[in-house]
Amino acid sequence: MDASSNKPAKTKAVGKPIWPKIPAEFVRAMLAGHSALGLAFAALIYLVCFSGSVAVFTQEFTRWEQPEGPVLRTVSPQAVDAAVRAALAKNPKAHDLLVRLPTPDHPRLSVHGDDAVGGERTYVADQAGRLVGEARTPWTEFQTELHTVLHLPRAWGGFVVGLTGVALLSSLVSGVLSHPRVFRDAFAFRWGGSKRLQEADLHNRISVWGLPFHLAVSLTGAFLGLTTIIVGVLALATFKGDASKAYALFRGPTVADDPRPAAKVIDVGAALANIAARYPDAQPTYIYVEHPGERGQHAIINLATEGRLSRGETVVVDGESRILGEVGYESGSLGFRVLSAMTPLHFGWFGGWPVKIAYFLLGLGLTAVTASGVAIWLARRRDKGRPAPGWERLWVAFAWSQPFAYGLSALVSLLSPIPAPVAVWGLATLIACGSAVFGTPRGLSIMLRRISAGLLALTAIAHGASHVSVMADPIGWAMDAALLAAALTLALTTLPRGYPVRC
């Protein structure tokens, strides 16, 4: 008895933990919200997750598309300056230049800028800074733009991707809240019974096992995609709507625009030497040379420090190669340091190959969770006597359209003199989705997986054959081997009993 209330005391069952009771109405509301949100954004979430898994290897694919380029571990400041001057010699009126310096992930020296006829070109330089070729990486640029802006106008594309990240984050939270036992049953599987229950268990288990990763990438993706809106809100709250003042917080010291000709072009080599003296533990990764040859010329240099989860510090150098100051991404407030960690944390660009492989696999897991979530909802409708066979076929076709479209666009980019990866990807996606009028969901799945496997294998073979005599970068062979492994894995899943999941 409880002496204070004269009521029988509640006893705990021996050996049975007491779990907090969550109201059934709350669980039902969360489940309804989870389903509605997931269905409304399913296609976008799937596309962003799949493309993001591939985008983890953006730097490797850049090297894969041009494996004959000089592979450089380090390069002298004088060589960087020589490469800048060589690029300016091709177009003295270039408005600005982007110089990428060798890093472990991208061991190349390149200069990107305007050409003499109003276009843009990227030149590759050797150890001495001589321009030895032009970089052409259309497929890598395609897959990067697909993940970041969905090939929409940049402002709108970033907004849609950011909104998709918000939807994914909300879906993850509502999914956890709608399954009170989801953590307790993290390793529970109901094999041998209903296929829908098996898929539901797999859906929930992958969601829980990768939850820290899923939360991190959805949160950072939403933040990066909605940066324009966030800065706009900051401007309204702090600078009475003046967005230029808000953006100035992230630029560091400014140099007044002065289009009059300068006595000499900025000496990038001297700027790098000054940077090395002040920041001996940091490595320059890229340089923006703005308004070269004008009195308002200056350089914005990004510095990466080994062992830090950061996209790097930003240092501004004037036309006389003097250091004006830094933004504070690594030395400033906590907010700046968190902001600097967003990009590497989202893409997995830290920790080398082990982290990239983990991000790739976890990203594919999140893609599978999205695909299986819709499949489970459609199966539940069918079990309740309200089947939607057309939508079942369409969802399977869309889910497997992306390996097919990626493989075909990569193959065409390799073989065609005028690559158009966006158009090929779009056409392939439409063809795959159009195939939903034929066959069964499982038949469509097997067909598209087999075609995708063949395309990936052909891409690897075509790449190796066309570059066999000039493959200076070993990453070319590594990526070809990875494509062949992906093709083999896809092919094996089409064997009898080789793929237990409906989608």
N, C-alpha and C positions, 0 to 999 in steps of 0.2 A: 504494500500500500504506500501511496505518497502521503506523508504525514501532513504536508501543508495544504492538501486539497481533499483528503479523505477519499480519493478516487483510486481505483486500481492502477498501479504503475505499469507503464508500457515496458515490456521486456523485449530484449533483442534475441532473436533466434541464434543459438550458438553456431558459429561458423558461417553465418550468412550476413554479408555486408548490407548495411542500410543505404540504399540509393535514394537520392531526393526524388520525390514524386513530381513529375511534370504534368500539368493539367492536359487532359486529352484534347481539349479545345485548342490549346496553344499548339500542340503537336500537329493537329489537323490544319491549322492556319499556316504553319510553317511549311508543311508538305504541299499545300495548295500553292503557296507563294513560290516555293522551290520549283514546282512543275511549270507554273505559268512563266516564270522568269527564264527557266531553262529552255522552254519551247520557243519563247519569243526571240531569244538571241542565239538559238542553237547553231544555226548555220554560221553566223559570224564568229561565235566562240570557237567552233570547230576549226574554221579557216585560220583564225588568229593563232590558235594553239598549234596546229599543224605547221603553219609557216614559221612560227617562232621556234619550233623544234629544229627545223632546218637552218634557221638564221643563226643558231648558236655557232655554226661552222662557216659563217660568212667570210672570215679572213682566210680560212683554208680553201674555200671555193674560189676566192679571188686569185690565189696562187695556182689553183688547179686549172683555171681557165687560161692562164698564161705561164706555164711551168718553165718556159725557156728564159725567163727574165733572170738577171744577175741576182744570186742569193748572197746577201751581205749580212754579216753579223754586226759590224760597226762601220762607221764612216766618219771621216774627219770633218770639222767645221768648214775647212777650205773646199772640200768636195761638195758639200751642201750649197755653199755660195756659188760654186761653179755651175751646179745644176740649175740654180735659180737664174743666173745670168744667161745660160744657154736657152732656157725657156723664154726669157724676155727677148732674146735675139730673134726668136721666131715670131714674136708679137710684142714689139716695144710698147704698144698701147694697152696691154693687158691691165684690167682694172684691179685684179688681185690674183694671188697664187696660193694654192694649198700644197705644202710640201710635206710628204709623209716620210719619216725617217725609219731606218730598220729597227724592228723590235723582234723578240722571239716568235711572236705569232705571225708577223708579216715582215720577213727579212728582205725588204726591198726599199730602194730610194726612188721616189716618184714625185713628179711635179704636175699638178693639175691647174689649168687656167684657160683663159679665153684664147681662141686662135685668131688668125688675121682676118677671117671671114665671118666672125660673129658666133662661131660655134665653140665647143669646149673640147679639150683634149687632155689626156693624161700621158706624160712621157716618163719612161723608165730610164734611170741613170745607172752607170757602173760605179766602181769603187772610186774613180777619179772625178766623178761628177759629170762625165760625158753622157749625153742623151743617146741611148743605143736602140731605142724602139718606142713604140706607142702601146700603151696598155688598152686592151679591149676585153671587157668583162661584162657583156650584156646580160648573161643569165644570172650572175651574182647580183648585179644591180636590180634585176627584175625581182628576185626572191626577197631581197632586202626591202624594196619599196612595197612589196605585197604585204609584208608583216607590219611595217611601220605606218603606212598610209593607205593600203589597199588600192594603190594606183589611182586614188582620187586626188583632187587638188589638195596641196599639203595641209592647209588649215582645216578643211573639212575631213580629210582622211585621218589626221591626227585626232580630231574630235571623235569620229566614229570608233576608232581603235580604243581610245581612252574610255569611251562609254561602254564598249564591250568589256574592258577590264573591270569597270564598276559592276556590270551585270554578272561577270564571272565571280567576283569577290562576294557579291550579295548571294549568289546561288550557292557558293561554298558554305557561307555562314548559315543560310536557311536550311541547307542540306544536313548540316550537323545538328541543328536544333530540331529538325523534324525526325531525327532518329535517336532517341534518348539512349539506346543501347549500343550506339555505333562504335564507341571506344571499347566497351566491354566485350563486344563481339568482333574485335578487330581480326581475329584469326578463325572465325567460325564460317564454315562453308557447308551448304546443303547440296552435296553431290548426289547424283543418282535419282533425283526427283524431277520436279518441274523445271524445264529449261529456263523459264522466266525467273524462277527463284535463284537458279544458279547465276544467271546474268546479274540479278539484283545484288547478290552477295559479292560478286566480283566487282561490280560498280562501286559498292560501298567500301570494300576492302581497299581497292586502289585509291579511292578518295581519302581514306584515313591514313594509309601508309605514306602518301605523298603530301599530306595536308600542309606541313610547314612550307614546302616548296610551292604548292599551289597558292597559298596565301601571299607568299613573297612576290611571285611573278605577277599575280593579278593586281596587287596593290601598287607595285612599282610601274606596271604597265599602264594602269589607270592614271597614275601621276604623270608619267612621261607623255602620255597621249593628250592629257588635259592641261598641259603646261600653259598654253596660251590663255585659257580661261582662268587658271590659278593666278597668273601674273596680272590679268585684268582685274581680278578681285583684289589683289594686293595693291594695285594702282588706285582703285576706288577707295580702299580703306586707309591708305597711307599718303597718297600724293594727289588726292582730289581728282582722280581719273586720269592723271598724266602717265600714260603707259611708258613713255620714253624714260622717265625717272625710275620707274620700276625695273625696266630692263637694264638700266645703267648700273644697278646693284650687282649684276652678274657679269659686267664687262671689265671691271677694274678701271685703272686710270685711262682717261680719254685723251686722244690727240686731235687737235682742231683740224678740220678738213681744209686743205689749202691746195688747190689744183695747179698752182704755178710750178714750173719745172724746178726740180732740185739740182743742186750742183753735182750730185752723184747719187747713184742708186744705193739704197741701204745695204750695208755690208752684213749679210746674214752670218757669215763665218765669225766676224768679230762679236756679233750678238750672242752666238752660241758659246764663244769663249768666255764672255762675261757671265753668262748663265752658269757655265760649269764651275766658275770660280765662286759664285755665290751659293749655288745649290750642288755641292759635290756629290750628294747621294742620289740625286734625281737624274732621270734619263729623258731627254727630249723625244717626244713621239711624233708630233706634227707642228707645223708652223703655218700660220696665216700671214702672208705678206700683203698688206693692204695699201693700195695706191702707190705701187712702186714707181720711182722716178719723179714723184711729186713732193712738194715741201711738206705735205701732210702724211707722208709715208710712215709706216710703222709696222711692227711685227707682233703677233700674238702667239706665244710659244706655250705649248702644253708640256708639262713635266710629270712623269710618272715615277713614283717612289716604290721600290720593290717591297712587298709585304703589306701594302696598304690596300684596303678595299676602297678604291677611288678611281675616278676617271682621270685624275691628275690635277695638278695645280696649273693655273693660267697666269702667265707672266707677260706683261706688256713692255715692249722695247721701242724706243723712238727711232727716228730716221738716222740718228748718230750712233745707234747701237747701244744706247744707254738704257739701263733698266729703270723703268718708271715706277713699277710696283706690281703687285699681284692681286688677284681677286680674293683669295682666302679660302679656296675649296679644301685645302689641307691644313691651313694654319689659322683659319678664321673660326667663326662661331660653330656651335654644334649643328645648327641648321644648314650651314654651307657644307659641312662634312657629310651630313646625311644626304643632301642633294647630290653631292659628288659620288656617293656610293650607289645611287639609283641605277645608272646604266650598267655597270659591271654586274650588279646583283641581279638585274633583270635578264641579261643575256648570258650570264655564266662566264663572263670574260675575266676570270680571275682564277688562280690556282692551277692553270695549265690544263692538260688533256684529261686528267681524272674528273675535274669539275665539268668540263665540256661534255664528256660522255654521260656523266650523271644527269646533267641538264637535258641532254637529248632524250635519254630514256624516260626521265620523269615527265618531260614535255609530251612525249608520245603517250605516256600513261594518262595524262590529263586529256589528251585528244580522244583516247579510247573511252574515258569516263563520259565525255560529252556524247560520243556516238552511242554508247550503250544506254545512256539516260533516255534518249529519244526512243531507242528500240524497246526499252522496258515499258515506256508509256504507251507505245503502239501495241505491244503485246498485251498489256492490261486492258486496253480497249477491246482487243479481239476476244480475250477471255470473258469479258462482260457482254459479249454479243453485239458489239458495235465495231466490227473490223473496218480498217481503212487500208486495204491492200495496195491501192495506188500510192499512198503516202509511204507505206513500208518499202515499196520498191524504189521510190524516189529518194528516200533517205539513205538506203544502202548504196544507190548509185552515186549520190552526192558524196558520201563518206569516202568511197573508194575512187572518186574522180580525181582526188588530189595527187595520190601517187602516180596515177596515169598521166595527169596534166603536167606534173613536174618532170616526169621522165621524158615525155614527148617534147616539151619545150627545151629541155637541156640537150636532147639529141639534135633537134633542129638548129639550135644555137651553135652547136659544134660543126654541123655539116653545111649550113646555109651561108652564102656570102653576105646575105642581108638578113641577119637574125631579127626576129620579131617575137621575142619570148612572151610578151604580154598578150599579143594576139593569139599565139599558138596555145598558151595556157587557157585563155578564155574560150577558144573554140573547142579544145579538148574537154574542158569542164562541161560545156553545153552538150557535146556529143555523149559523154558519159551519162549525164542526167537524162538525155533523150532516150537512152537505152532502157530507161525504166518502164517504157511501154511494153517491153518484151520480158518473157521469162518470169522466174520466181526470185524473191530476194536473195536466196542462197545461190541460185544460178548466176545472178548478176554479180554477186560478191566474188564468186570463184572466177568468173570471166575477167572482171576488171583487175583482180589480183594477178592473174596469169599474164595478162597483157602488160601490166605495170612492171612485173618481174622481167619480162622480155625487154621492155624499153630501157630499164635500168642497166641490164646486162649489155645491151647494144651500146648504150652511152659510154660505159666503162671501156668496152672493146674499141669503139671508135676513137675515144680520147687517147687510149694507149697507142693505137696504131698510128694516129696522125701526129703524135708527139714523141714517138719512140726514139728518134735520133736527136731530139733537142730537149729532152726532159732533164733540165738542169736542177730543178727543184724536186727533191724526193717526195714532197707532199703530193705531187701528181700521182705517183704510183700508190701511195697510201689511200688517197681518195678513190682511185679506181678500184682498189681492193675492197674498200668499204661499200661502194656501189654494187659490186658483185656479191658481197655478203648480204646486202639488203635484198638483192634480187633472189638469191637462194632462199632466204628466210621467207619471203613472200610466196615463192613457188612451193615450199614445203607446207605452208599453211593450207594449200588447196588439195593436199592429198587426203584420202579418206580418213576421217576422224582426226585430221590434223588441225582443225580450227573450231573449237567448241563454241565460240561466241557468234551470235547471229550476224552482227555487222562486221 
